[in-house]
Amino acid sequence: MELIDLRSDTVTKPTPEMRQAMAAAEVGDDVYEEDPTVQKLEALGAEKIGKEAALFVPSGTMGNQLAVLTHVNRGDEVILEAESHIFYYEVGGLALLSGAQARTIPGRQGFMEPEQIVHAIREENIHFPRTGLLCLENTHNRAGGTVLTPEQTKMMADAAHKHGVPVHLDGARIFNAAIALGVDVRELSAPADSVMFCLSKGLGAPVGSLLAGSKSFIVKARKNRKLLGGGLRQSGILAAAGLIALEKMVERLAEDHYHARLLAEGLANIPGLTVNPDDFPTNMVILSLEKYPLTAAEFVNRLKTHGVLAGALSDKAIRFVTHKDVNEKQIKEAIRIIAQVVKGLN
């Protein structure tokens, strides 16, 4: 049975061109800053995202945690949207690695009102921690791949900057946001002091992310990367795939968005399901099971027996993610299978 894997865009395989580039990559010791392929990737990434410098890291989580560690002092407070990846999925790294306290704000599809941010910023008081950082996320994972516009990003960043608080942008899928909005990715990253984006996921590289910011910020982050065990020596083998990801895989993200729209429209046409395709502008679709007695995990298990892999986002929500290794034919087959499983529930 052929499996249609819609669990995440993290399951993508590197392209043949990436594998060839990895095999032929010129390498050196990156801890000594002597790997030419890593240096080329970091320069390209910084230019594309509109920052002075960038740093290659093994994962998006490390990139985010490096940003926090570099921005804040121990005991500082970090403001985040309540459903954000940094707060929800990074194993308590704020507390464990940076000694920082999280202050969450319930947002709307990842957007926090500037007034909410200002209210959360601590006044100078002997009892209070210092507000050390505001973290944003674009696209927003748990909101179904929703996007923040350049205007929304600027509004939130301005609210923090007016009070002397720096801003980090978790842009794991920021190129998806740029493609969906039809804007230069630099418009989305410009308001932030630092930004992390993944080379894996939709861009297809097997490993790696980039953390970008000012030159002085990246110098500090490089030392912190070593502290966290991220000095990878001859990592040009990995960076070679990242170069192809940035050079050749960005525009094709529109195909993933088309497939997600096709999936959402198909789900909306299944009796008993309520899905608004307009709620999912990028490569994710979230299906609610509130009308049914079974849990999301149980529904996911039923789909798996029919060859469709998905993820339980919560007790009653299922997430489907499109990516380069799932084609239109498979999306249509997935819709058919989901309809069959839903019919069995009625």
PEZI-V324107 format. One record per residue. N is the residue number from 1. RES is the residue in three letters. OMEGA is omega in degrees with one decimal (999 if undefined). NEAR is the number of other ideal C-beta (glycine too) atoms within 10 Angstrom. Layout:
BEGIN
n: (N;N)
res: (RES;RES)
omega: (OMEGA;OMEGA)
near: (NEAR;NEAR)
END
This chain:
BEGIN
n: (1;2;3;4;5;6;7;8;9;10;11;12;13;14;15;16;17;18;19;20;21;22;23;24;25;26;27;28;29;30;31;32;33;34;35;36;37;38;39;40;41;42;43;44;45;46;47;48;49;50;51;52;53;54;55;56;57;58;59;60;61;62;63;64;65;66;67;68;69;70;71;72;73;74;75;76;77;78;79;80;81;82;83;84;85;86;87;88;89;90;91;92;93;94;95;96;97;98;99;100;101;102;103;104;105;106;107;108;109;110;111;112;113;114;115;116;117;118;119;120;121;122;123;124;125;126;127;128;129;130;131;132;133;134;135;136;137;138;139;140;141;142;143;144;145;146;147;148;149;150;151;152;153;154;155;156;157;158;159;160;161;162;163;164;165;166;167;168;169;170;171;172;173;174;175;176;177;178;179;180;181;182;183;184;185;186;187;188;189;190;191;192;193;194;195;196;197;198;199;200;201;202;203;204;205;206;207;208;209;210;211;212;213;214;215;216;217;218;219;220;221;222;223;224;225;226;227;228;229;230;231;232;233;234;235;236;237;238;239;240;241;242;243;244;245;246;247;248;249;250;251;252;253;254;255;256;257;258;259;260;261;262;263;264;265;266;267;268;269;270;271;272;273;274;275;276;277;278;279;280;281;282;283;284;285;286;287;288;289;290;291;292;293;294;295;296;297;298;299;300;301;302;303;304;305;306;307;308;309;310;311;312;313;314;315;316;317;318;319;320;321;322;323;324;325;326;327;328;329;330;331;332;333;334;335;336;337;338;339;340;341;342;343;344;345;346)
res: (MET;GLU;LEU;ILE;ASP;LEU;ARG;SER;ASP;THR;VAL;THR;LYS;PRO;THR;PRO;GLU;MET;ARG;GLN;ALA;MET;ALA;ALA;ALA;GLU;VAL;GLY;ASP;ASP;VAL;TYR;GLU;GLU;ASP;PRO;THR;VAL;GLN;LYS;LEU;GLU;ALA;LEU;GLY;ALA;GLU;LYS;ILE;GLY;LYS;GLU;ALA;ALA;LEU;PHE;VAL;PRO;SER;GLY;THR;MET;GLY;ASN;GLN;LEU;ALA;VAL;LEU;THR;HIS;VAL;ASN;ARG;GLY;ASP;GLU;VAL;ILE;LEU;GLU;ALA;GLU;SER;HIS;ILE;PHE;TYR;TYR;GLU;VAL;GLY;GLY;LEU;ALA;LEU;LEU;SER;GLY;ALA;GLN;ALA;ARG;THR;ILE;PRO;GLY;ARG;GLN;GLY;PHE;MET;GLU;PRO;GLU;GLN;ILE;VAL;HIS;ALA;ILE;ARG;GLU;GLU;ASN;ILE;HIS;PHE;PRO;ARG;THR;GLY;LEU;LEU;CYS;LEU;GLU;ASN;THR;HIS;ASN;ARG;ALA;GLY;GLY;THR;VAL;LEU;THR;PRO;GLU;GLN;THR;LYS;MET;MET;ALA;ASP;ALA;ALA;HIS;LYS;HIS;GLY;VAL;PRO;VAL;HIS;LEU;ASP;GLY;ALA;ARG;ILE;PHE;ASN;ALA;ALA;ILE;ALA;LEU;GLY;VAL;ASP;VAL;ARG;GLU;LEU;SER;ALA;PRO;ALA;ASP;SER;VAL;MET;PHE;CYS;LEU;SER;LYS;GLY;LEU;GLY;ALA;PRO;VAL;GLY;SER;LEU;LEU;ALA;GLY;SER;LYS;SER;PHE;ILE;VAL;LYS;ALA;ARG;LYS;ASN;ARG;LYS;LEU;LEU;GLY;GLY;GLY;LEU;ARG;GLN;SER;GLY;ILE;LEU;ALA;ALA;ALA;GLY;LEU;ILE;ALA;LEU;GLU;LYS;MET;VAL;GLU;ARG;LEU;ALA;GLU;ASP;HIS;TYR;HIS;ALA;ARG;LEU;LEU;ALA;GLU;GLY;LEU;ALA;ASN;ILE;PRO;GLY;LEU;THR;VAL;ASN;PRO;ASP;ASP;PHE;PRO;THR;ASN;MET;VAL;ILE;LEU;SER;LEU;GLU;LYS;TYR;PRO;LEU;THR;ALA;ALA;GLU;PHE;VAL;ASN;ARG;LEU;LYS;THR;HIS;GLY;VAL;LEU;ALA;GLY;ALA;LEU;SER;ASP;LYS;ALA;ILE;ARG;PHE;VAL;THR;HIS;LYS;ASP;VAL;ASN;GLU;LYS;GLN;ILE;LYS;GLU;ALA;ILE;ARG;ILE;ILE;ALA;GLN;VAL;VAL;LYS;GLY;LEU;ASN)
omega: (176.8;177.8;174.1;-170.1;179.3;-179.7;-175.7;172.2;173.7;-176.7;-177.2;177.0;177.2;179.8;175.4;179.0;176.9;-179.4;179.0;179.8;178.4;-179.3;-175.1;-171.7;171.1;-172.9;173.6;-178.8;-174.6;176.1;173.2;-177.2;-177.3;178.8;-174.3;-179.4;175.2;-179.8;178.5;178.3;-178.9;178.8;179.2;-179.8;178.7;-179.8;-177.4;-176.8;174.2;178.0;-175.9;-174.0;179.1;-177.4;178.6;-179.6;-176.6;-174.0;176.2;178.6;176.9;179.1;178.4;-177.8;173.4;179.7;179.7;-178.8;-177.7;-177.8;-165.4;170.3;177.8;-178.2;176.8;175.4;179.8;179.0;-179.7;170.4;-167.9;-178.6;-173.9;-179.5;-177.7;179.6;-168.1;-166.4;-174.6;164.3;179.1;-176.1;178.4;-178.3;-172.7;-173.3;-174.5;-175.8;-177.0;178.1;179.9;170.1;-173.4;177.9;174.6;-178.2;176.8;-176.2;177.1;-178.1;174.1;178.0;178.5;179.1;176.8;-179.1;-179.8;179.8;-177.6;179.7;-174.9;169.8;174.8;-176.3;-177.8;-177.7;-168.0;167.7;175.1;173.0;-172.4;-172.9;167.7;177.9;176.8;179.7;-178.0;0.2;-177.3;-173.2;-172.1;174.5;175.8;178.5;177.5;-172.8;169.7;177.8;174.8;-178.9;178.8;179.8;180.0;179.7;-179.1;-179.6;179.3;-180.0;178.6;-175.8;179.0;178.9;175.5;-178.1;178.5;-174.7;172.4;179.5;170.6;-178.0;-178.8;179.9;-175.2;177.5;171.8;179.4;-179.2;179.0;-179.0;-177.5;-177.3;179.9;173.3;-177.4;-179.3;174.7;-179.5;-177.0;-173.2;-176.8;-175.1;177.0;175.4;179.5;173.1;172.5;-174.9;173.3;174.4;-177.0;-173.8;-178.9;166.0;177.9;-176.9;-174.9;163.8;174.9;175.9;171.1;-175.2;178.6;177.5;179.1;-178.7;177.8;-177.7;174.6;178.7;-178.7;180.0;178.2;177.8;175.9;177.2;178.4;-177.7;178.2;-176.3;174.2;-165.9;178.8;-173.5;-173.7;174.2;176.1;177.4;-178.2;179.7;176.7;178.0;177.1;178.9;177.7;-178.5;-174.6;-168.7;-171.3;-176.1;-174.6;-178.2;176.2;177.7;177.5;177.0;179.3;176.4;-179.5;177.2;177.2;178.1;179.4;-178.8;178.7;177.5;178.1;-179.8;-179.2;178.1;179.9;179.5;178.7;176.4;-179.2;175.4;-177.5;-178.6;179.3;-171.9;-172.5;-176.4;-171.3;178.9;174.1;178.5;-179.1;178.4;178.5;-176.3;-177.3;-172.3;-175.3;-177.1;179.2;176.8;-180.0;178.5;178.6;178.5;178.5;177.7;177.1;-177.6;179.3;177.9;173.5;177.7;177.9;177.8;-178.8;174.8;-178.1;176.6;-178.1;-175.8;-178.4;179.8;179.0;171.7;-179.9;177.1;-176.8;-170.9;-176.8;173.7;-176.4;-175.8;178.2;180.0;176.9;179.7;177.2;177.3;178.2;179.4;-178.6;179.0;177.5;179.6;179.9;178.4;179.7;178.4;179.5;-174.7;999)
near: (6;7;11;21;19;29;18;18;28;13;15;21;12;19;19;8;14;22;15;14;20;21;9;10;20;12;18;17;15;25;16;9;11;14;26;14;26;28;16;16;28;23;12;17;27;19;14;20;26;16;24;13;19;26;27;28;28;18;17;27;20;23;30;29;24;30;31;24;22;24;25;23;11;10;12;20;20;25;26;26;28;14;18;26;19;24;20;14;14;20;10;9;20;25;12;11;18;24;13;23;15;16;17;16;17;9;22;11;17;24;21;25;15;17;9;17;25;13;10;19;18;17;8;6;8;4;6;10;17;16;22;21;25;29;26;30;28;28;28;26;22;23;21;25;29;22;25;27;15;19;10;20;24;18;17;28;22;13;23;25;15;12;13;9;25;20;23;28;30;31;32;27;29;24;27;29;26;23;24;20;18;7;14;13;21;15;16;29;25;17;22;30;20;29;30;30;27;27;28;23;26;29;26;25;26;17;20;26;27;27;32;29;29;13;10;10;21;22;13;15;25;22;11;20;25;11;12;15;9;21;15;21;14;18;26;27;20;25;32;27;28;34;21;22;27;20;10;14;22;17;9;13;26;15;18;24;20;14;24;27;19;18;27;24;13;20;22;13;11;18;8;11;17;11;19;8;16;8;15;24;20;28;33;30;28;20;23;15;20;8;12;16;7;13;15;21;12;13;21;19;12;17;21;13;10;15;15;23;16;23;16;18;19;14;10;16;16;22;22;30;27;31;24;20;14;24;13;12;9;19;21;14;16;27;19;14;17;25;17;13;16;20;11;8;13;8)
END
